[in-house]
Amino acid sequence: MTPEGAVVQACRDYLTVRQIPHIRNNTGRRGGVSYGSEGSADILGCLPGGRFLAIECKAGKGKLSPTQVEFQRDIIRQGGLHIVAYRVEDVIEVLEAEGI
């Protein structure tokens, strides 16, 4: 598993324990065919009360791409919660700060 894949799995495990519905959102290109929405987050979910959740997982010193920044801004502008996670503790801290 890649370092980023390990972050994704740890975040998913945490969301599962917290019973927060979510999906792994795969995006990319294979064999000349694109799938998913470019820039969308690695994990998409629904928080208690119906608020949209997006988690972009990064490893090391990874940064958001321009399309990921645009997706982040769109989610925040519409009232959703967007988290950039380098470790599962980032998700835990934000959710606790949000009272979730």
CNS distance restraints for C-alpha pairs under 8 A (distance, minus, plus):
assign (resid   1 and name CA) (resid   5 and name CA) 5.70 0.50 0.50
assign (resid   1 and name CA) (resid   6 and name CA) 6.24 0.50 0.50
assign (resid   2 and name CA) (resid   6 and name CA) 6.22 0.50 0.50
assign (resid   3 and name CA) (resid   7 and name CA) 6.56 0.50 0.50
assign (resid   3 and name CA) (resid  59 and name CA) 5.78 0.50 0.50
assign (resid   4 and name CA) (resid   8 and name CA) 6.28 0.50 0.50
assign (resid   4 and name CA) (resid  57 and name CA) 6.34 0.50 0.50
assign (resid   4 and name CA) (resid  58 and name CA) 5.49 0.50 0.50
assign (resid   4 and name CA) (resid  59 and name CA) 4.81 0.50 0.50
assign (resid   5 and name CA) (resid   9 and name CA) 6.15 0.50 0.50
assign (resid   6 and name CA) (resid  10 and name CA) 6.10 0.50 0.50
assign (resid   7 and name CA) (resid  11 and name CA) 6.15 0.50 0.50
assign (resid   7 and name CA) (resid  57 and name CA) 6.23 0.50 0.50
assign (resid   7 and name CA) (resid  58 and name CA) 7.27 0.50 0.50
assign (resid   7 and name CA) (resid  59 and name CA) 7.30 0.50 0.50
assign (resid   7 and name CA) (resid  85 and name CA) 7.54 0.50 0.50
assign (resid   7 and name CA) (resid  86 and name CA) 6.70 0.50 0.50
assign (resid   7 and name CA) (resid  87 and name CA) 5.65 0.50 0.50
assign (resid   7 and name CA) (resid  88 and name CA) 6.50 0.50 0.50
assign (resid   8 and name CA) (resid  12 and name CA) 6.16 0.50 0.50
assign (resid   8 and name CA) (resid  42 and name CA) 7.29 0.50 0.50
assign (resid   8 and name CA) (resid  43 and name CA) 7.59 0.50 0.50
assign (resid   8 and name CA) (resid  57 and name CA) 5.93 0.50 0.50
assign (resid   9 and name CA) (resid  13 and name CA) 6.04 0.50 0.50
assign (resid  10 and name CA) (resid  14 and name CA) 6.24 0.50 0.50
assign (resid  10 and name CA) (resid  87 and name CA) 7.79 0.50 0.50
assign (resid  10 and name CA) (resid  88 and name CA) 5.87 0.50 0.50
assign (resid  11 and name CA) (resid  15 and name CA) 6.23 0.50 0.50
assign (resid  11 and name CA) (resid  87 and name CA) 7.73 0.50 0.50
assign (resid  11 and name CA) (resid  88 and name CA) 5.12 0.50 0.50
assign (resid  11 and name CA) (resid  91 and name CA) 7.14 0.50 0.50
assign (resid  12 and name CA) (resid  16 and name CA) 6.08 0.50 0.50
assign (resid  12 and name CA) (resid  22 and name CA) 7.69 0.50 0.50
assign (resid  12 and name CA) (resid  24 and name CA) 8.00 0.50 0.50
assign (resid  12 and name CA) (resid  43 and name CA) 7.74 0.50 0.50
assign (resid  13 and name CA) (resid  17 and name CA) 6.29 0.50 0.50
assign (resid  14 and name CA) (resid  18 and name CA) 6.22 0.50 0.50
assign (resid  14 and name CA) (resid  88 and name CA) 7.49 0.50 0.50
assign (resid  15 and name CA) (resid  19 and name CA) 5.99 0.50 0.50
assign (resid  15 and name CA) (resid  20 and name CA) 5.12 0.50 0.50
assign (resid  15 and name CA) (resid  21 and name CA) 7.24 0.50 0.50
assign (resid  15 and name CA) (resid  22 and name CA) 7.40 0.50 0.50
assign (resid  16 and name CA) (resid  20 and name CA) 6.01 0.50 0.50
assign (resid  16 and name CA) (resid  21 and name CA) 7.17 0.50 0.50
assign (resid  20 and name CA) (resid  45 and name CA) 7.00 0.50 0.50
assign (resid  20 and name CA) (resid  46 and name CA) 6.57 0.50 0.50
assign (resid  20 and name CA) (resid  47 and name CA) 6.12 0.50 0.50
assign (resid  20 and name CA) (resid  48 and name CA) 7.52 0.50 0.50
assign (resid  21 and name CA) (resid  45 and name CA) 5.52 0.50 0.50
assign (resid  21 and name CA) (resid  46 and name CA) 5.77 0.50 0.50
assign (resid  21 and name CA) (resid  47 and name CA) 7.47 0.50 0.50
assign (resid  22 and name CA) (resid  43 and name CA) 6.67 0.50 0.50
assign (resid  22 and name CA) (resid  44 and name CA) 5.41 0.50 0.50
assign (resid  22 and name CA) (resid  45 and name CA) 3.86 0.50 0.50
assign (resid  22 and name CA) (resid  46 and name CA) 6.50 0.50 0.50
assign (resid  23 and name CA) (resid  43 and name CA) 5.73 0.50 0.50
assign (resid  23 and name CA) (resid  44 and name CA) 5.48 0.50 0.50
assign (resid  23 and name CA) (resid  45 and name CA) 6.34 0.50 0.50
assign (resid  24 and name CA) (resid  42 and name CA) 5.96 0.50 0.50
assign (resid  24 and name CA) (resid  43 and name CA) 4.79 0.50 0.50
assign (resid  24 and name CA) (resid  44 and name CA) 6.69 0.50 0.50
assign (resid  25 and name CA) (resid  36 and name CA) 7.38 0.50 0.50
assign (resid  25 and name CA) (resid  40 and name CA) 7.75 0.50 0.50
assign (resid  25 and name CA) (resid  41 and name CA) 6.77 0.50 0.50
assign (resid  25 and name CA) (resid  42 and name CA) 4.99 0.50 0.50
assign (resid  25 and name CA) (resid  43 and name CA) 5.40 0.50 0.50
assign (resid  25 and name CA) (resid  44 and name CA) 6.52 0.50 0.50
assign (resid  26 and name CA) (resid  35 and name CA) 7.65 0.50 0.50
assign (resid  26 and name CA) (resid  36 and name CA) 6.19 0.50 0.50
assign (resid  26 and name CA) (resid  42 and name CA) 6.52 0.50 0.50
assign (resid  27 and name CA) (resid  34 and name CA) 7.62 0.50 0.50
assign (resid  27 and name CA) (resid  35 and name CA) 5.40 0.50 0.50
assign (resid  27 and name CA) (resid  36 and name CA) 4.28 0.50 0.50
assign (resid  27 and name CA) (resid  37 and name CA) 6.23 0.50 0.50
assign (resid  27 and name CA) (resid  38 and name CA) 6.48 0.50 0.50
assign (resid  27 and name CA) (resid  40 and name CA) 7.66 0.50 0.50
assign (resid  28 and name CA) (resid  34 and name CA) 5.76 0.50 0.50
assign (resid  28 and name CA) (resid  35 and name CA) 5.58 0.50 0.50
assign (resid  28 and name CA) (resid  36 and name CA) 6.60 0.50 0.50
assign (resid  28 and name CA) (resid  38 and name CA) 7.25 0.50 0.50
assign (resid  29 and name CA) (resid  33 and name CA) 5.44 0.50 0.50
assign (resid  29 and name CA) (resid  34 and name CA) 4.28 0.50 0.50
assign (resid  29 and name CA) (resid  35 and name CA) 6.16 0.50 0.50
assign (resid  30 and name CA) (resid  34 and name CA) 6.51 0.50 0.50
assign (resid  36 and name CA) (resid  40 and name CA) 7.82 0.50 0.50
assign (resid  38 and name CA) (resid  67 and name CA) 6.73 0.50 0.50
assign (resid  38 and name CA) (resid  68 and name CA) 7.73 0.50 0.50
assign (resid  39 and name CA) (resid  65 and name CA) 7.41 0.50 0.50
assign (resid  39 and name CA) (resid  66 and name CA) 7.85 0.50 0.50
assign (resid  39 and name CA) (resid  67 and name CA) 4.54 0.50 0.50
assign (resid  39 and name CA) (resid  68 and name CA) 4.07 0.50 0.50
assign (resid  39 and name CA) (resid  69 and name CA) 7.60 0.50 0.50
assign (resid  39 and name CA) (resid  70 and name CA) 7.44 0.50 0.50
assign (resid  39 and name CA) (resid  71 and name CA) 5.92 0.50 0.50
assign (resid  40 and name CA) (resid  67 and name CA) 7.90 0.50 0.50
assign (resid  40 and name CA) (resid  68 and name CA) 6.20 0.50 0.50
assign (resid  40 and name CA) (resid  71 and name CA) 5.89 0.50 0.50
assign (resid  41 and name CA) (resid  54 and name CA) 5.67 0.50 0.50
assign (resid  41 and name CA) (resid  55 and name CA) 5.55 0.50 0.50
assign (resid  41 and name CA) (resid  56 and name CA) 4.62 0.50 0.50
assign (resid  41 and name CA) (resid  57 and name CA) 7.76 0.50 0.50
assign (resid  41 and name CA) (resid  68 and name CA) 7.27 0.50 0.50
assign (resid  41 and name CA) (resid  71 and name CA) 7.76 0.50 0.50
assign (resid  42 and name CA) (resid  54 and name CA) 7.46 0.50 0.50
assign (resid  42 and name CA) (resid  55 and name CA) 5.99 0.50 0.50
assign (resid  42 and name CA) (resid  56 and name CA) 5.07 0.50 0.50
assign (resid  42 and name CA) (resid  57 and name CA) 6.34 0.50 0.50
assign (resid  43 and name CA) (resid  53 and name CA) 7.97 0.50 0.50
assign (resid  43 and name CA) (resid  54 and name CA) 5.73 0.50 0.50
assign (resid  43 and name CA) (resid  55 and name CA) 5.03 0.50 0.50
assign (resid  43 and name CA) (resid  56 and name CA) 6.63 0.50 0.50
assign (resid  44 and name CA) (resid  52 and name CA) 7.58 0.50 0.50
assign (resid  44 and name CA) (resid  53 and name CA) 5.64 0.50 0.50
assign (resid  44 and name CA) (resid  54 and name CA) 4.67 0.50 0.50
assign (resid  44 and name CA) (resid  55 and name CA) 6.52 0.50 0.50
assign (resid  45 and name CA) (resid  52 and name CA) 6.08 0.50 0.50
assign (resid  45 and name CA) (resid  53 and name CA) 4.76 0.50 0.50
assign (resid  45 and name CA) (resid  54 and name CA) 6.38 0.50 0.50
assign (resid  46 and name CA) (resid  50 and name CA) 5.67 0.50 0.50
assign (resid  46 and name CA) (resid  51 and name CA) 5.73 0.50 0.50
assign (resid  46 and name CA) (resid  52 and name CA) 4.90 0.50 0.50
assign (resid  46 and name CA) (resid  53 and name CA) 5.55 0.50 0.50
assign (resid  47 and name CA) (resid  51 and name CA) 5.04 0.50 0.50
assign (resid  47 and name CA) (resid  52 and name CA) 6.21 0.50 0.50
assign (resid  47 and name CA) (resid  53 and name CA) 6.36 0.50 0.50
assign (resid  47 and name CA) (resid 100 and name CA) 7.98 0.50 0.50
assign (resid  48 and name CA) (resid 100 and name CA) 7.62 0.50 0.50
assign (resid  51 and name CA) (resid  79 and name CA) 7.49 0.50 0.50
assign (resid  51 and name CA) (resid  80 and name CA) 5.80 0.50 0.50
assign (resid  51 and name CA) (resid  81 and name CA) 7.33 0.50 0.50
assign (resid  52 and name CA) (resid  75 and name CA) 7.89 0.50 0.50
assign (resid  52 and name CA) (resid  79 and name CA) 7.80 0.50 0.50
assign (resid  52 and name CA) (resid  80 and name CA) 4.73 0.50 0.50
assign (resid  52 and name CA) (resid  81 and name CA) 6.18 0.50 0.50
assign (resid  53 and name CA) (resid  80 and name CA) 5.99 0.50 0.50
assign (resid  53 and name CA) (resid  81 and name CA) 4.94 0.50 0.50
assign (resid  53 and name CA) (resid  82 and name CA) 6.02 0.50 0.50
assign (resid  53 and name CA) (resid  83 and name CA) 7.97 0.50 0.50
assign (resid  54 and name CA) (resid  75 and name CA) 7.76 0.50 0.50
assign (resid  54 and name CA) (resid  80 and name CA) 7.72 0.50 0.50
assign (resid  54 and name CA) (resid  81 and name CA) 6.23 0.50 0.50
assign (resid  54 and name CA) (resid  82 and name CA) 4.71 0.50 0.50
assign (resid  54 and name CA) (resid  83 and name CA) 6.28 0.50 0.50
assign (resid  55 and name CA) (resid  82 and name CA) 5.78 0.50 0.50
assign (resid  55 and name CA) (resid  83 and name CA) 4.75 0.50 0.50
assign (resid  55 and name CA) (resid  84 and name CA) 5.83 0.50 0.50
assign (resid  55 and name CA) (resid  85 and name CA) 6.73 0.50 0.50
assign (resid  56 and name CA) (resid  82 and name CA) 7.66 0.50 0.50
assign (resid  56 and name CA) (resid  83 and name CA) 6.24 0.50 0.50
assign (resid  56 and name CA) (resid  84 and name CA) 4.83 0.50 0.50
assign (resid  56 and name CA) (resid  85 and name CA) 6.09 0.50 0.50
assign (resid  57 and name CA) (resid  84 and name CA) 5.92 0.50 0.50
assign (resid  57 and name CA) (resid  85 and name CA) 4.79 0.50 0.50
assign (resid  57 and name CA) (resid  86 and name CA) 5.95 0.50 0.50
assign (resid  57 and name CA) (resid  87 and name CA) 7.84 0.50 0.50
assign (resid  58 and name CA) (resid  62 and name CA) 5.40 0.50 0.50
assign (resid  58 and name CA) (resid  63 and name CA) 7.20 0.50 0.50
assign (resid  58 and name CA) (resid  84 and name CA) 7.18 0.50 0.50
assign (resid  58 and name CA) (resid  85 and name CA) 6.09 0.50 0.50
assign (resid  58 and name CA) (resid  86 and name CA) 5.00 0.50 0.50
assign (resid  59 and name CA) (resid  86 and name CA) 5.58 0.50 0.50
assign (resid  60 and name CA) (resid  86 and name CA) 7.18 0.50 0.50
assign (resid  64 and name CA) (resid  68 and name CA) 5.50 0.50 0.50
assign (resid  64 and name CA) (resid  69 and name CA) 5.98 0.50 0.50
assign (resid  65 and name CA) (resid  69 and name CA) 6.23 0.50 0.50
assign (resid  66 and name CA) (resid  70 and name CA) 6.30 0.50 0.50
assign (resid  67 and name CA) (resid  71 and name CA) 6.25 0.50 0.50
assign (resid  68 and name CA) (resid  72 and name CA) 6.08 0.50 0.50
assign (resid  69 and name CA) (resid  73 and name CA) 6.19 0.50 0.50
assign (resid  70 and name CA) (resid  74 and name CA) 6.24 0.50 0.50
assign (resid  71 and name CA) (resid  75 and name CA) 6.26 0.50 0.50
assign (resid  72 and name CA) (resid  76 and name CA) 6.25 0.50 0.50
assign (resid  72 and name CA) (resid  82 and name CA) 6.06 0.50 0.50
assign (resid  73 and name CA) (resid  77 and name CA) 5.90 0.50 0.50
assign (resid  74 and name CA) (resid  78 and name CA) 6.30 0.50 0.50
assign (resid  75 and name CA) (resid  79 and name CA) 6.49 0.50 0.50
assign (resid  75 and name CA) (resid  80 and name CA) 5.02 0.50 0.50
assign (resid  75 and name CA) (resid  81 and name CA) 6.72 0.50 0.50
assign (resid  75 and name CA) (resid  82 and name CA) 6.54 0.50 0.50
assign (resid  76 and name CA) (resid  80 and name CA) 5.09 0.50 0.50
assign (resid  76 and name CA) (resid  81 and name CA) 6.07 0.50 0.50
assign (resid  76 and name CA) (resid  82 and name CA) 6.54 0.50 0.50
assign (resid  83 and name CA) (resid  90 and name CA) 7.82 0.50 0.50
assign (resid  83 and name CA) (resid  91 and name CA) 6.75 0.50 0.50
assign (resid  83 and name CA) (resid  94 and name CA) 7.50 0.50 0.50
assign (resid  84 and name CA) (resid  90 and name CA) 7.61 0.50 0.50
assign (resid  85 and name CA) (resid  89 and name CA) 7.93 0.50 0.50
assign (resid  85 and name CA) (resid  90 and name CA) 5.35 0.50 0.50
assign (resid  85 and name CA) (resid  91 and name CA) 6.27 0.50 0.50
assign (resid  86 and name CA) (resid  90 and name CA) 6.78 0.50 0.50
assign (resid  87 and name CA) (resid  91 and name CA) 7.54 0.50 0.50
assign (resid  88 and name CA) (resid  92 and name CA) 6.48 0.50 0.50
assign (resid  89 and name CA) (resid  93 and name CA) 5.99 0.50 0.50
assign (resid  90 and name CA) (resid  94 and name CA) 6.30 0.50 0.50
assign (resid  91 and name CA) (resid  95 and name CA) 6.11 0.50 0.50
assign (resid  92 and name CA) (resid  96 and name CA) 6.07 0.50 0.50
assign (resid  93 and name CA) (resid  97 and name CA) 6.09 0.50 0.50
assign (resid  94 and name CA) (resid  98 and name CA) 6.13 0.50 0.50
assign (resid  95 and name CA) (resid  99 and name CA) 6.23 0.50 0.50
assign (resid  95 and name CA) (resid 100 and name CA) 5.04 0.50 0.50
assign (resid  96 and name CA) (resid 100 and name CA) 5.54 0.50 0.50
